[in-house]
Amino acid sequence: MPTISPSSPHSLSLTLEAFCAAERPDLAELYCLGQADSHRRHPGSVAALLTVNLADAFVVLARARDGTPAGGMRVHPYHPDTPLPIERALAATCPISQAVARAPAPLVELCGTWVAPVYRRTDLAATLTSATLAVARALGAVTIVGCAHQHVIDLYRRFGAVVDDTLGIHPYPDPRYQTCVFWADPFACPEAQAVDAWTEAFRAGPSVEFAPAAAA
């Protein structure tokens, strides 16, 4: 778990901010620029950007001391009249919209996770997930939906994600990926201590400084 501190002396210390994209378009743009750069490093992943709609999203963004985006993740509250990113991505290949509509509400989607290369050997991805779950709780969510491919699904399982085998495995965003749908309860999380820590940190304000730890 990273060290959360008002003023961390760590050379790689980051500032993590949680915000509504519509209220902070400047930070939302930084998130998008970082995500686009990250996806360009993984051929085929750029297709996932086509599902991005930040109109009502909440964003968790980590930035270095010079303001450079270091990693991010999004929370999309479900509205019946607005397709979630997961629906835009998978509706043609599985009944995801029907499954979302049947799920206990309020529901949010967690998606758009990326980490800059310099932080790939740290626990930043897990930190982003913890902080984003704290945001989901603050939004009152009782159900989380998301999708993940074979390279990252174990990260989400750490936080209680359960794969929905009934919705299949999909070659998304291209055939090199095996993407599945998962569900989670933001209040029943194996990493509850980390999520609780971010919940407390956000109560003091939307911006928190922390030092990422080395990956296990």
Residue, then its C-alpha position, 0 to 999 in steps of 0.5 A: m500500500p502506498t504511503i499517503s501523506p500531506s507532503s511526501p519527500h519521495s522522489l517519485s511522489l505523486t498527487l492524486e486528484a478525484f474530480c468530475a470531468a465536466e467541472r475540471p476539463d483541464l484535468a480531464e484533458l490531461y487524463c485523456l492525453g496520458q491515456a492516449d499516449s499509454h494506448r499508443r504503446h500497445p498496438g490495437s488498444v487505441a480502439a478502446l478510446l472510441t468508447v470514451n465519453l467523459a460527459d458525466a464521468f468522474v476521474v481519478l488522476a495521478r500527476a507527477r510534481d511537474g504536472t505530468p500525468a502518471g496514471g488514471m482511471r474513470v468512474h461512469p455512473y449508469h443512466p438508462d438513456t446513456p450507454l456506458p463505455i462497456e456497452r459501446a464496446l461489447a453490445a454487438t457481441c454480448p447482451i451486456s446492456q440487458a445485464v447492466a439494466r438488471a443489476p442492482a442500482p446504483l451502478v457504476e462502471l470502472c474503466g480507462t485504467w492506464v499507468a505511465p511507463v516509469y511507474r509500471r514497476t510500482d503499485l500505482a495501478a492498484t492505488l488507482t483502483s483503491a482510490t476509484l473504488a472510494v469514489a464509487r462508494a462516495l457516489g453511492a454505488v452498490t454494483i460495479v461493472g467493468c471489463a478487463h483482458q487477460h493481462v489485467i484481470d488479476l488486478y481487479r480480482r484482488f479488489g473483489a471482481v468476479v468474472d461473468d462467464t455467461l457474457g463470454i470472452h471477447p477479442y476486444p479491442d483486437p484478437r490479441y486480447q481476451t476480454c471478459v466482463f466482471w462485477a464487483d461490490p464496492f463495499a465487499c472488497p478484499e483490499a478494504q483497508a486500502v479503499d478505506a484509507w482513500t475514503e478517509a483521505f478524500r474527506a480532507g479534500p479531492s487532492v492527496e499526495f502519496a508515494p507509490a510503493a514498489a510492486a510486489 
